[in-house]
């Protein structure tokens, strides 16, 4: 490898080194705070070297990895999100008398898988990154081993994830059998020369099915609510953001470079997945009294919203698809981390506050946390002055430009349903406690946790009111797809 190629993959090298350092730190000394510092320090170092890699990009670092502005952007987003999750883990487990240092090792190794995933240009790194991410997640979901629900969630995620991986592998094998390559760009060139055969279409459908499980799209969504409920709140935040976001970033690159959305059968599959995910996700969320399950079904609907620019891709152009999806993902990351962050701050590993009724009177007892939760829920609903509104406007505009009238109507209907159950949570927080103050039900607050969710709320409002800097950054990144 050349010096430039090695320099380009510095973020991956530093993240892998951070995982080793965290492991050695745990081996030499059991200290929760020290492990947090090693984890955050390692991830911050990976962020520091990102501009160095960006100066060299775009570059094909290896036959399997490409470092370009797109990869740099998502690597940065994943690293920042992982740092936030690390702080939330500290707030959540700080009252636990057990040994929780291994959680940070699992976090760093999963981050390594996620950043390899978003930099993949080949099915080999696609699968390696995905499995590195997933294997760590199995243990993270079941980390609170004294909780039967957590163990059950981990087992379900393990089994169903294995099934989805088999779909991915078989789909890749079918595509390779027809095209003779596993490189995304080469697939596009070969597909343009020859009409897509049944093998390619079936292979693409199987790849989409495997990724649909990772994204919890209907009908591959059955694991979502159980895993969200059973996993510790910070881990749920990680699954909902970094895990899904990295897979979606890979899906976006794959379809933009291979022109897969130009195939009519694939577009029809995406349309069906989007419609049923938006409607069923929102309808199931209406019936939930458990806040984590409510957010789980809500996330299904949001993944459906993100498919609308994909379907519009053949009409509006690749760069606009990348812009719409990326901004919505950034808003979704901030919002979801903030919502689960509030749950983590008011809970601990001995008992989470999961029921909506657990938050009765929160506005009167913990007004700051209640305001932050309200802001996050309003962003998920797409209310103005939040980043979620700008993100949903991007999605709506993409559908409008492509004249996807049915999907626009589904988007509006889903948003209306979402507003109803988000406001229901807000109204519960506004109620006066009937028996005892909510503060008696909540875990001891930690400064780290509170400062983390305050920072997320500030970003949410800032990007909702002044999105210019972020939109310019995303537009610069998306230009690589207009070439």
Buried (B, 14 or more C-beta within 10 A) or exposed (E): EEEBBEBBBBBBBBBBBBBEBBBEBBEEEEEBEBBBBBBBBBBBBBBEBBEEBBEBBBBBBBEBBBBBBBBBBBBBBBBBBBBBBBBBBBBBBBEBEEEBBBBBBBBBBBBBBBBBBBBBBBBBBBBBBBBBBBBBBBBBBBBBEEBEBBBBBBBBBBEBBEEBBEBBBBBBBBBBEBBEBBBBBBBBEBBEEEEBBEBBBBBBBBBBBBBBBBBBBBEBBEBBBBBBBBBBBBBBBBBBBBBBBBBBBBBBBBBBBBBBBBBEBBBEBBBBBBBBBBBBBBBBBEEBEBBBBBBBBBBBBBBBBBBBBBBBBBBBBBBBBBBBBBBBBBBBBBBBBBBBBBBBBBBBBEEBBBBBEBBBBBBBBBEBBBBBBBBBBBBBBBBEBBBBBBBBBBBBBBBBBBEBEEBBEBBEEBBEBBBEBBBBBBEBBBBEBEEEEBBEBBBEBBEBBBEBBBBBBEBBBBBBEEBEEBBEBBBEBBEBBEE
